């Protein structure tokens, strides 16, 4: 990367950031500018709780920013929250997260580093587990840390306030999460912490705790939540609207092509390598009609597959999409159904809500009105496997994209 002025670095590093408060944004930008003027590599971290075995594109929003800090010569720290995962982050939640066992967390954590290095430079990444310091934290330190935040501050959080007003339980262990995360910032001597917008409270608590330990408070940079393939809810494996970073190229490409047009800007800003200027040009071209949204989405899908699988795989995935979906005149947007095990075609059609009854499903098959990847299904005993992505067509208007489930 060519040398950039401090103002250019600040603009690039803050691109896409959201705080919900202009004063906080201006303050963080100014503090980042002051840190950069010190002329030393900054210690920049983001934590990831291994609550599931696979990372998805939503996780890579902050990873891409960590990578950008790396390219500008700073020290990126990838923190695996093996101990904070025992608590469960309450940010943005209307109920407590299910508790995981330490064994489950460790099993999930083993997959994280390999997947993270699809984005981060392994040579310039410091990997840490917060169990290194939280497991042996002295009770004296715990009391001192807890004394920096009031209960009223916790209850003022939007999600806690809603639960309190509704009379729903707020468990004591949930209040410990920001304290533990703040102690991470102390032990890492962090200059900058990156997170989602739902994490802003936690990051600001980290600043208070650092100051209590005599350290300069970290700069907080938070980014919007990536919406899932439905274009509405946050990307989540539990919601089934995710794009996994380890998914096959053609599955990844197809899932990107399934997102609604209005969700594309969210992806442009958060999960591509495109510069702010390139993104502005694409958005302007879509707005003035010189670039069709479908062509923009193809560029987006190709870019995302290239990031994780390389140019050849991206080209092959684009060709697969053209051959399987476009030449057969299939709709570009259709519901996605994950297959966890082989399933009978009749059961699948009914379970997906494509017919009112199994009898209707059998009748449509017998009439030749059901196609799987363009091939007519002739037997009601047909079993749909989980080996590859496919498109199920029922009648003239019923379409369903079938994808292998990620374990």
N, C-alpha and C positions, 0 to 999 in steps of 0.2 A: 504494500500500500504506500502511495506517495506521501511525503511529509505533509501534514495538515497543520494549520494554525490552531491555536487553542479554541478560538471561536468556532472554527469548522469542526473540530472534534466534539465540542459541546453540542452543536447542532445535530451532528450525526448520531451521537450516543443518546441524545434525548428524543430522536425522531420516533414518533409513534407512542411515546410515553403519555400516560394519562394519570391525573391525580384527583380529579374532581374538584380542584381548588387552585385557582390561578396563583394565589400567593405561595402555596406550597411549591408549585412548579417553578416559579421564579426563584424561590429560595434554594431549591435543590440545584437548579442550573447554575446559580451563582456559586454555591459551595463546590460544585464539581469543577467549575472554572478555577477556583482558588486552589483546589487540590492539584489540578493539572499544572498550574504555574509552579508548583514545587519541583517539577522536573524529575520525578522519580516514578518507578513503576507502582501503580496503585494496586492494592489488594482488593479484588472484586469477587464477590461470591453470590451464589444462589443455592438454596437448599431444596432437595427433592426427597419427599417421603416415599419410600418404596411400598406403597399400599397395594400395588398390583405388579405383575411380573413384566409388563411391557410399557414402554414409553409411546406416547402418541404425539401428533403434531402440536397439540396444545402445550406439551412440555418444552418443545423446541423454541417457543417464542423467546423465553429468557436465555436459552442456550445460544441462540443466534447473537444475542446482545453480548453474552460472555465471550463468544468467538470474536466479535468486533473489538472488544477491549483487548483481547489477545493480539489481534492484528495491529493494534496501536501501541503494543509494547508493554501491556500491563499483565499482572499475574491473576489468572482466573482460578478460582477455587470452586470445585464441584463437591458440594456437601451432600452426603447421603444421610438422611435423617433417620437413622435406625432407632434412635431413642425418642425423637419427637413423634415418630410414627406410632409409638406405643400409646401416645396420648390421643393423636388424631386432631388435625387442624380444624377448629370450628369456623374458620373464615368462610363467609357466604353460605353457611349451613343453617337449615331450620330445625335440625335435630342433631344429636351427638352422632359421631361416626361410629360404626361398629369397631369394637376392639379387636386388634390382631394379636396373635402370639408372636413372641420374638423369633421363633423358628420360621413362621410365615414371612416375617419381615426380612430375615436374612436370606431366605430363598429368593425373594423378589429382588433384593439388592444385588444379587450376583449377576443379574441380567442388565442392570442399569448402566454400568460403566461401559460395557461393550457397545451398547446402543448409543450412549452419549458421545462416544468418540466418532460417530458418524457426522457430528457437528463440530465438536471441540478438537483442538490440536493436542494429541496425547503428550507431545514433548513439552507443552507449555501449560499443562493442567495439573493442579494440585488436587488430589482426591482425598477427602477426609470424611470420616464417620463421626457424627456428633456424640456417639456413645463414648468416644475417646475421653471426653471431659464430663459429660453429663452423668455417666455411670459412676464416677468417683466424686461427684460434686459434694462438698461438705455442707452439712445442714446450716452452718453459720452463713455460708455464701448464699444458700437458698433463701434464708430469711432476709438477708441484705438485699438480694435481688427483688424479692416479693415486696419489699418496703418502698420500691420506687413507683408503684402503680396503685391507684385506688380502686376499690370495688365499683365505685360510681363510674369511673372511666370505662371499665369493662361493660357495665350494664348500659352505657350509652351507645355501644356498638349496635348497628341497625339490626343484625340478626339476633343478638341477645335481647335487645329491646322488644322485638316482636315476640320472642318466646316468653319473656317475662310478662308482657301484657296479656298474652294468651293463657298464661298459667302453665306453660309447658316447662318441663324440667331443664335446668341449666346445671350441669354436673360440675362439681368443684374441679375435677381434673382438667376440664376444658379451659379453665382460667390459667392453668399452668403453661399452656402452649406458648403464648407470646413471651413468657418469662424465659422458657427454655431456649426459644429462638433468639431472644435478646442476649442470652449468655453465650450463644454461638458467636455472635458478633464480637463479644468481648474476647473470647479465646482465640478467635481468628485475627484479631486486631484489624478488622475490616475497615477499608476506606469507603467502599461502595457495596450496597446490597441491592440485588435485583429481585423483583417479584411481580406477581399479578396485582391488579388494582384491588382485588379483595384482600390482599396481604398488607395494605398500607398501614393499618393499625399496628400489626405485628412489627413492621419495619420501624415505625416511629417509636414504639416501645423499646426497640433495640437501641435507638439513639439515646434515650433516657438512661438506660442501663449502662451503656458505654461511658456516658458522662459521669455516672455515679462511681465508676471504677477509675476515673481520672483519664479517660481516653477521649480524643476528639470524636464527636458523633459522626456516624457514617452518612454518606449521601444515599438517599433512597430514590430508586427509579422503578416505577411500576408501569406495567403495560396492560392493555385491555385483555379480556378473556377471549380466546379464540372460540368462535362458534363451531358447532359440529356440522356434519354433512346435511343436517336438517335446516341449517341456516338460522336457527332460533335459540336453542339451548347450548350451554357451554359444552365443548367437546369432552366426552366422558365414555369410558369403556362400559360402564354400567348402563348408560343410555343407548349404547349400540350405534352412536353417531360419530365414531372416532375413525381416524386414519392412523394406523400403527406405523412406526418408523421402520419396522422390520417386515412389513407386508410385501408380498411379491409386487414387482413393478406394475403389472397390468391391473392388479387389484387396486393399488394406490392411485394409478392414473384414472381408473374408472370411478373411484370414490370422489376424486376431486371434480371430475366432470359431472357428478350428480349434485353438487352443491347449487343452491339457487343463485341466480345472477346477482341479486342484491347482497349476497354474502362475500362476493369476490374482493371488494376493497379491504375487508377485514383480513383476508388471506394475503393480499398484495403487501400490506403494511407489516404483517407479523411473521410470516413464515417463508419469505423469499429472500434471495440475495440481491434483489434489485435495489438500486439507489433511489433516494427520494425523488430525484429528477426523472428517472425512468418510470417510476410509479405514477408521477404526476402526468407524464406524457400519455401513458396507457389510459388513465382515468379520463383525461381530456378527449382522447380519441374515441372512447366509448360514448362519452357525452355528446360529441358532435356528429356521431354516426359514421365516422371514417373507419372505425374498428368494430366489427360485430362482436357482441358479448360472447358468442360461441368461440370465436377465434381467440379472444382474450383468455377464455377459460382453458383452451388448449395450450396456450403459452404457459399459463399457470400450472397446469397438470404436468407439462413437460419439465418445467423448472423444478417442481417438487420431486419428481422421480429422479431427475439428474442429481439433485442434492444427495439422495440416499443410495442410489444404485448406479449412477454414472450415465454418460451420454448415450452409449449403445443401448442400454436397457431402456432409457427414455424414448429413444427412437422406436424401439421394438414395441413398447407399450402404446405409443401413439398409433403405430400401424395396426396393432391388435384392435384398438378401439375403432379405428376407421373401418377395418374389415368386418368386425363382429357387430358393431352398433350402427354405424352410419350407412353402410352399403345395404343393410337390411331394413333401413328406414325405421329404426326404433327410436322412441323418444329419448332425448338426451338426459332428461331428469325422470327418475323413477324410484320408487321405494327400494330400500336395500334390506335383504333378509339374510341373517347369518345362519349358516348350517353348522351345527356342532357335531352331528352324526348323520349317517345316511338315513333318508326318510322316504317313505312311499309317496308317490306323486299326488295321489288323491288326498292323503293326510296333509301334505304341504299346501296344496291349493286352498283347502278349507281353513287350515290354521292361519294362513296369511290373509284370510278374509276376502279372498277373490271370488268365492261362491258362498251362497247362504247355507249350503249343506254339502255333505260328501256325495249325496246322490247327484246333485247338480254337477259336481266335479267329474264324476264318472261319466255322466251323459255328455259333457263337453269333450272329454277324451274320445269317447266312442264316435262323436261327430267329426273328429279330426280338427277340433278347434283349440287344441293345446299344443304349443311348440316349445321345445327346449333347445336354446341356441339355434333357432331356425329350423330345427328338425321336428317333424310331426311326431308326437307321442301316440303310439298305437295301442299300448296296453295299460290297463289300470293297475297292473302289478309293477310298473316301472319304479325303480328306486333311484333317487337322485343322490349322487355321491358328494363328497366334500373335497375332492381333489383340486378343483379349479373353479374360477368364477364362471357364471353362466347367466343367461337371461331366460326367464320363464314368461311365455306369452299365453294368456288365457282369453280367448275370444278376440274381439277387435281392439279393445281398449285396455285390457288388463295386462300390465307389465310389472315384473319384479326382478330386480337384480339379485342373484344369489351369490354370496361370497363365503369362503371358508371362514369359520370363526377362529379368532386368535385365542389361544389358551393362555 
